[in-house]
Amino acid sequence: MTTESPRWFKSSYSNNGGECVEVATNLVPLCGVVPVRDSKNPSGPALDLAADAFASFVTGVKAGEFGAV
């Protein structure tokens, strides 16, 4: 494991509607993971996604594969 701390951020598309997640992409070069957490619970658990899986998810979202919100 690394001593690098996650640098969390929310999408610029977040409108503070309470349904946001935060990601920390700074860990990709060192660990190959993108941690994801609930922005309403920053001290709660984070889910570490493999960088390629996260990239595929983002591509799917942009392509509308998960339906409209």
Backbone atoms as SQL, in Angstrom:
CREATE TABLE atoms (id INTEGER PRIMARY KEY, chain TEXT, resi INTEGER, resn TEXT, atom TEXT, x REAL, y REAL, z REAL);
INSERT INTO atoms VALUES
  (1, 'A', 1, 'MET', 'N', 0.844, -1.187, 0.000),
  (2, 'A', 1, 'MET', 'CA', 0.000, 0.000, 0.000),
  (3, 'A', 1, 'MET', 'C', 0.876, 1.233, 0.000),
  (4, 'A', 2, 'THR', 'N', 0.339, 2.320, -0.398),
  (5, 'A', 2, 'THR', 'CA', 1.079, 3.576, -0.508),
  (6, 'A', 2, 'THR', 'C', 0.759, 4.507, 0.657),
  (7, 'A', 3, 'THR', 'N', 1.632, 5.448, 0.875),
  (8, 'A', 3, 'THR', 'CA', 1.364, 6.466, 1.888),
  (9, 'A', 3, 'THR', 'C', 0.659, 7.665, 1.282),
  (10, 'A', 4, 'GLU', 'N', 0.451, 7.639, -0.015),
  (11, 'A', 4, 'GLU', 'CA', -0.255, 8.712, -0.709),
  (12, 'A', 4, 'GLU', 'C', -1.703, 8.747, -0.232),
  (13, 'A', 5, 'SER', 'N', -2.177, 9.944, 0.115),
  (14, 'A', 5, 'SER', 'CA', -3.564, 10.108, 0.556),
  (15, 'A', 5, 'SER', 'C', -4.452, 10.425, -0.637),
  (16, 'A', 6, 'PRO', 'N', -5.681, 9.923, -0.625),
  (17, 'A', 6, 'PRO', 'CA', -6.605, 10.256, -1.714),
  (18, 'A', 6, 'PRO', 'C', -6.896, 11.763, -1.728),
  (19, 'A', 7, 'ARG', 'N', -6.929, 12.338, -2.909),
  (20, 'A', 7, 'ARG', 'CA', -7.348, 13.731, -3.076),
  (21, 'A', 7, 'ARG', 'C', -8.741, 13.685, -3.700),
  (22, 'A', 8, 'TRP', 'N', -9.742, 13.839, -2.858),
  (23, 'A', 8, 'TRP', 'CA', -11.134, 13.658, -3.249),
  (24, 'A', 8, 'TRP', 'C', -11.660, 14.861, -4.017),
  (25, 'A', 9, 'PHE', 'N', -12.528, 14.576, -5.011),
  (26, 'A', 9, 'PHE', 'CA', -13.236, 15.650, -5.700),
  (27, 'A', 9, 'PHE', 'C', -14.571, 15.132, -6.209),
  (28, 'A', 10, 'LYS', 'N', -15.490, 16.084, -6.403),
  (29, 'A', 10, 'LYS', 'CA', -16.796, 15.795, -6.994),
  (30, 'A', 10, 'LYS', 'C', -16.828, 16.362, -8.400),
  (31, 'A', 11, 'SER', 'N', -17.664, 15.806, -9.215),
  (32, 'A', 11, 'SER', 'CA', -17.834, 16.287, -10.582),
  (33, 'A', 11, 'SER', 'C', -18.333, 17.729, -10.579),
  (34, 'A', 12, 'SER', 'N', -17.919, 18.468, -11.586),
  (35, 'A', 12, 'SER', 'CA', -18.430, 19.830, -11.747),
  (36, 'A', 12, 'SER', 'C', -19.922, 19.812, -12.093),
  (37, 'A', 13, 'TYR', 'N', -20.452, 18.640, -12.461),
  (38, 'A', 13, 'TYR', 'CA', -21.880, 18.505, -12.750),
  (39, 'A', 13, 'TYR', 'C', -22.710, 18.293, -11.491),
  (40, 'A', 14, 'SER', 'N', -22.066, 18.095, -10.358),
  (41, 'A', 14, 'SER', 'CA', -22.795, 17.913, -9.100),
  (42, 'A', 14, 'SER', 'C', -23.512, 19.210, -8.757),
  (43, 'A', 15, 'ASN', 'N', -24.766, 19.076, -8.382),
  (44, 'A', 15, 'ASN', 'CA', -25.546, 20.278, -8.068),
  (45, 'A', 15, 'ASN', 'C', -25.973, 20.317, -6.605),
  (46, 'A', 16, 'ASN', 'N', -25.234, 19.626, -5.750),
  (47, 'A', 16, 'ASN', 'CA', -25.532, 19.587, -4.318),
  (48, 'A', 16, 'ASN', 'C', -26.920, 19.049, -4.032),
  (49, 'A', 17, 'GLY', 'N', -27.399, 18.134, -4.846),
  (50, 'A', 17, 'GLY', 'CA', -28.696, 17.527, -4.627),
  (51, 'A', 17, 'GLY', 'C', -28.648, 16.390, -3.623),
  (52, 'A', 18, 'GLY', 'N', -27.484, 16.111, -3.058),
  (53, 'A', 18, 'GLY', 'CA', -27.367, 15.098, -2.028),
  (54, 'A', 18, 'GLY', 'C', -27.113, 13.693, -2.546),
  (55, 'A', 19, 'GLU', 'N', -26.970, 13.517, -3.842),
  (56, 'A', 19, 'GLU', 'CA', -26.747, 12.186, -4.405),
  (57, 'A', 19, 'GLU', 'C', -25.427, 12.148, -5.166),
  (58, 'A', 20, 'CYS', 'N', -24.368, 12.621, -4.521),
  (59, 'A', 20, 'CYS', 'CA', -23.076, 12.734, -5.183),
  (60, 'A', 20, 'CYS', 'C', -22.085, 11.713, -4.641),
  (61, 'A', 21, 'VAL', 'N', -21.163, 11.373, -5.484),
  (62, 'A', 21, 'VAL', 'CA', -20.023, 10.578, -5.050),
  (63, 'A', 21, 'VAL', 'C', -18.771, 11.398, -5.264),
  (64, 'A', 22, 'GLU', 'N', -17.726, 11.051, -4.542),
  (65, 'A', 22, 'GLU', 'CA', -16.424, 11.669, -4.716),
  (66, 'A', 22, 'GLU', 'C', -15.457, 10.595, -5.175),
  (67, 'A', 23, 'VAL', 'N', -14.495, 10.987, -6.003),
  (68, 'A', 23, 'VAL', 'CA', -13.482, 10.063, -6.476),
  (69, 'A', 23, 'VAL', 'C', -12.104, 10.655, -6.206),
  (70, 'A', 24, 'ALA', 'N', -11.100, 9.787, -6.187),
  (71, 'A', 24, 'ALA', 'CA', -9.718, 10.216, -5.978),
  (72, 'A', 24, 'ALA', 'C', -8.848, 9.567, -7.047),
  (73, 'A', 25, 'THR', 'N', -8.699, 10.251, -8.166),
  (74, 'A', 25, 'THR', 'CA', -7.955, 9.678, -9.283),
  (75, 'A', 25, 'THR', 'C', -6.445, 9.758, -9.109),
  (76, 'A', 26, 'ASN', 'N', -5.977, 10.454, -8.087),
  (77, 'A', 26, 'ASN', 'CA', -4.532, 10.590, -7.899),
  (78, 'A', 26, 'ASN', 'C', -3.848, 9.275, -7.531),
  (79, 'A', 27, 'LEU', 'N', -4.611, 8.256, -7.141),
  (80, 'A', 27, 'LEU', 'CA', -4.011, 6.981, -6.756),
  (81, 'A', 27, 'LEU', 'C', -3.816, 6.022, -7.932),
  (82, 'A', 28, 'VAL', 'N', -4.287, 6.394, -9.111),
  (83, 'A', 28, 'VAL', 'CA', -4.152, 5.511, -10.271),
  (84, 'A', 28, 'VAL', 'C', -2.691, 5.201, -10.587),
  (85, 'A', 29, 'PRO', 'N', -1.802, 6.182, -10.683),
  (86, 'A', 29, 'PRO', 'CA', -0.417, 5.850, -11.052),
  (87, 'A', 29, 'PRO', 'C', 0.293, 4.932, -10.049),
  (88, 'A', 30, 'LEU', 'N', 0.008, 5.095, -8.780),
  (89, 'A', 30, 'LEU', 'CA', 0.700, 4.310, -7.756),
  (90, 'A', 30, 'LEU', 'C', 0.036, 2.974, -7.454),
  (91, 'A', 31, 'CYS', 'N', -1.291, 2.959, -7.450),
  (92, 'A', 31, 'CYS', 'CA', -2.019, 1.767, -6.992),
  (93, 'A', 31, 'CYS', 'C', -2.901, 1.129, -8.053),
  (94, 'A', 32, 'GLY', 'N', -3.199, 1.861, -9.132),
  (95, 'A', 32, 'GLY', 'CA', -4.070, 1.324, -10.170),
  (96, 'A', 32, 'GLY', 'C', -5.533, 1.283, -9.786),
  (97, 'A', 33, 'VAL', 'N', -5.917, 2.077, -8.764),
  (98, 'A', 33, 'VAL', 'CA', -7.308, 2.088, -8.312),
  (99, 'A', 33, 'VAL', 'C', -7.847, 3.508, -8.277),
  (100, 'A', 34, 'VAL', 'N', -9.179, 3.602, -8.370),
  (101, 'A', 34, 'VAL', 'CA', -9.898, 4.857, -8.189),
  (102, 'A', 34, 'VAL', 'C', -10.848, 4.650, -7.014),
  (103, 'A', 35, 'PRO', 'N', -10.517, 5.192, -5.841),
  (104, 'A', 35, 'PRO', 'CA', -11.447, 5.091, -4.715),
  (105, 'A', 35, 'PRO', 'C', -12.687, 5.953, -4.977),
  (106, 'A', 36, 'VAL', 'N', -13.839, 5.455, -4.558),
  (107, 'A', 36, 'VAL', 'CA', -15.110, 6.154, -4.703),
  (108, 'A', 36, 'VAL', 'C', -15.800, 6.120, -3.340),
  (109, 'A', 37, 'ARG', 'N', -16.369, 7.272, -2.930),
  (110, 'A', 37, 'ARG', 'CA', -17.075, 7.314, -1.641),
  (111, 'A', 37, 'ARG', 'C', -18.309, 8.196, -1.743),
  (112, 'A', 38, 'ASP', 'N', -19.187, 8.043, -0.795),
  (113, 'A', 38, 'ASP', 'CA', -20.403, 8.851, -0.681),
  (114, 'A', 38, 'ASP', 'C', -20.017, 10.221, -0.142),
  (115, 'A', 39, 'SER', 'N', -20.356, 11.271, -0.864),
  (116, 'A', 39, 'SER', 'CA', -19.963, 12.618, -0.428),
  (117, 'A', 39, 'SER', 'C', -20.659, 13.043, 0.859),
  (118, 'A', 40, 'LYS', 'N', -21.789, 12.422, 1.178),
  (119, 'A', 40, 'LYS', 'CA', -22.488, 12.758, 2.412),
  (120, 'A', 40, 'LYS', 'C', -21.859, 12.092, 3.627),
  (121, 'A', 41, 'ASN', 'N', -20.983, 11.122, 3.400),
  (122, 'A', 41, 'ASN', 'CA', -20.364, 10.377, 4.493),
  (123, 'A', 41, 'ASN', 'C', -18.858, 10.240, 4.237),
  (124, 'A', 42, 'PRO', 'N', -18.124, 11.351, 4.281),
  (125, 'A', 42, 'PRO', 'CA', -16.708, 11.304, 3.927),
  (126, 'A', 42, 'PRO', 'C', -15.845, 10.458, 4.864),
  (127, 'A', 43, 'SER', 'N', -16.310, 10.198, 6.055),
  (128, 'A', 43, 'SER', 'CA', -15.533, 9.341, 6.961),
  (129, 'A', 43, 'SER', 'C', -15.942, 7.869, 6.836),
  (130, 'A', 44, 'GLY', 'N', -16.910, 7.595, 5.971),
  (131, 'A', 44, 'GLY', 'CA', -17.375, 6.226, 5.769),
  (132, 'A', 44, 'GLY', 'C', -16.469, 5.457, 4.833),
  (133, 'A', 45, 'PRO', 'N', -16.895, 4.283, 4.426),
  (134, 'A', 45, 'PRO', 'CA', -16.064, 3.427, 3.580),
  (135, 'A', 45, 'PRO', 'C', -15.911, 3.977, 2.160),
  (136, 'A', 46, 'ALA', 'N', -14.843, 3.563, 1.530),
  (137, 'A', 46, 'ALA', 'CA', -14.606, 3.882, 0.121),
  (138, 'A', 46, 'ALA', 'C', -14.485, 2.568, -0.638),
  (139, 'A', 47, 'LEU', 'N', -14.966, 2.565, -1.840),
  (140, 'A', 47, 'LEU', 'CA', -14.880, 1.411, -2.717),
  (141, 'A', 47, 'LEU', 'C', -13.731, 1.651, -3.684),
  (142, 'A', 48, 'ASP', 'N', -12.738, 0.778, -3.683),
  (143, 'A', 48, 'ASP', 'CA', -11.609, 0.894, -4.608),
  (144, 'A', 48, 'ASP', 'C', -11.931, 0.142, -5.892),
  (145, 'A', 49, 'LEU', 'N', -12.041, 0.896, -6.991),
  (146, 'A', 49, 'LEU', 'CA', -12.317, 0.297, -8.291),
  (147, 'A', 49, 'LEU', 'C', -11.031, 0.257, -9.107),
  (148, 'A', 50, 'ALA', 'N', -10.833, -0.834, -9.820),
  (149, 'A', 50, 'ALA', 'CA', -9.698, -0.899, -10.737),
  (150, 'A', 50, 'ALA', 'C', -9.834, 0.244, -11.736),
  (151, 'A', 51, 'ALA', 'N', -8.718, 0.869, -12.080),
  (152, 'A', 51, 'ALA', 'CA', -8.740, 2.040, -12.952),
  (153, 'A', 51, 'ALA', 'C', -9.435, 1.754, -14.283),
  (154, 'A', 52, 'ASP', 'N', -9.188, 0.575, -14.868),
  (155, 'A', 52, 'ASP', 'CA', -9.829, 0.261, -16.148),
  (156, 'A', 52, 'ASP', 'C', -11.328, 0.055, -15.991),
  (157, 'A', 53, 'ALA', 'N', -11.764, -0.497, -14.870),
  (158, 'A', 53, 'ALA', 'CA', -13.199, -0.670, -14.622),
  (159, 'A', 53, 'ALA', 'C', -13.877, 0.684, -14.439),
  (160, 'A', 54, 'PHE', 'N', -13.220, 1.598, -13.728),
  (161, 'A', 54, 'PHE', 'CA', -13.780, 2.932, -13.545),
  (162, 'A', 54, 'PHE', 'C', -13.865, 3.657, -14.887),
  (163, 'A', 55, 'ALA', 'N', -12.830, 3.550, -15.706),
  (164, 'A', 55, 'ALA', 'CA', -12.842, 4.181, -17.027),
  (165, 'A', 55, 'ALA', 'C', -13.981, 3.635, -17.886),
  (166, 'A', 56, 'SER', 'N', -14.220, 2.327, -17.821),
  (167, 'A', 56, 'SER', 'CA', -15.326, 1.724, -18.574),
  (168, 'A', 56, 'SER', 'C', -16.670, 2.237, -18.073),
  (169, 'A', 57, 'PHE', 'N', -16.803, 2.391, -16.770),
  (170, 'A', 57, 'PHE', 'CA', -18.034, 2.926, -16.186),
  (171, 'A', 57, 'PHE', 'C', -18.283, 4.350, -16.683),
  (172, 'A', 58, 'VAL', 'N', -17.273, 5.195, -16.639),
  (173, 'A', 58, 'VAL', 'CA', -17.417, 6.581, -17.084),
  (174, 'A', 58, 'VAL', 'C', -17.798, 6.627, -18.562),
  (175, 'A', 59, 'THR', 'N', -17.173, 5.781, -19.377),
  (176, 'A', 59, 'THR', 'CA', -17.506, 5.708, -20.798),
  (177, 'A', 59, 'THR', 'C', -18.967, 5.324, -20.980),
  (178, 'A', 60, 'GLY', 'N', -19.445, 4.345, -20.198),
  (179, 'A', 60, 'GLY', 'CA', -20.838, 3.922, -20.267),
  (180, 'A', 60, 'GLY', 'C', -21.802, 5.018, -19.862),
  (181, 'A', 61, 'VAL', 'N', -21.459, 5.763, -18.827),
  (182, 'A', 61, 'VAL', 'CA', -22.310, 6.874, -18.389),
  (183, 'A', 61, 'VAL', 'C', -22.412, 7.912, -19.502),
  (184, 'A', 62, 'LYS', 'N', -21.274, 8.268, -20.079),
  (185, 'A', 62, 'LYS', 'CA', -21.275, 9.271, -21.152),
  (186, 'A', 62, 'LYS', 'C', -22.066, 8.808, -22.373),
  (187, 'A', 63, 'ALA', 'N', -22.103, 7.494, -22.601),
  (188, 'A', 63, 'ALA', 'CA', -22.826, 6.944, -23.749),
  (189, 'A', 63, 'ALA', 'C', -24.316, 6.723, -23.441),
  (190, 'A', 64, 'GLY', 'N', -24.730, 6.992, -22.198),
  (191, 'A', 64, 'GLY', 'CA', -26.134, 6.839, -21.839),
  (192, 'A', 64, 'GLY', 'C', -26.552, 5.400, -21.602),
  (193, 'A', 65, 'GLU', 'N', -25.601, 4.516, -21.332),
  (194, 'A', 65, 'GLU', 'CA', -25.906, 3.096, -21.177),
  (195, 'A', 65, 'GLU', 'C', -26.685, 2.756, -19.900),
  (196, 'A', 66, 'PHE', 'N', -26.783, 3.690, -18.975),
  (197, 'A', 66, 'PHE', 'CA', -27.441, 3.407, -17.708),
  (198, 'A', 66, 'PHE', 'C', -28.770, 4.117, -17.568),
  (199, 'A', 67, 'GLY', 'N', -29.283, 4.672, -18.654),
  (200, 'A', 67, 'GLY', 'CA', -30.581, 5.328, -18.627),
  (201, 'A', 67, 'GLY', 'C', -30.489, 6.770, -18.156),
  (202, 'A', 68, 'ALA', 'N', -31.599, 7.451, -18.282),
  (203, 'A', 68, 'ALA', 'CA', -31.683, 8.855, -17.875),
  (204, 'A', 68, 'ALA', 'C', -31.974, 8.941, -16.390),
  (205, 'A', 69, 'VAL', 'N', -31.514, 10.025, -15.823),
  (206, 'A', 69, 'VAL', 'CA', -31.759, 10.266, -14.395),
  (207, 'A', 69, 'VAL', 'C', -32.982, 11.107, -14.233);
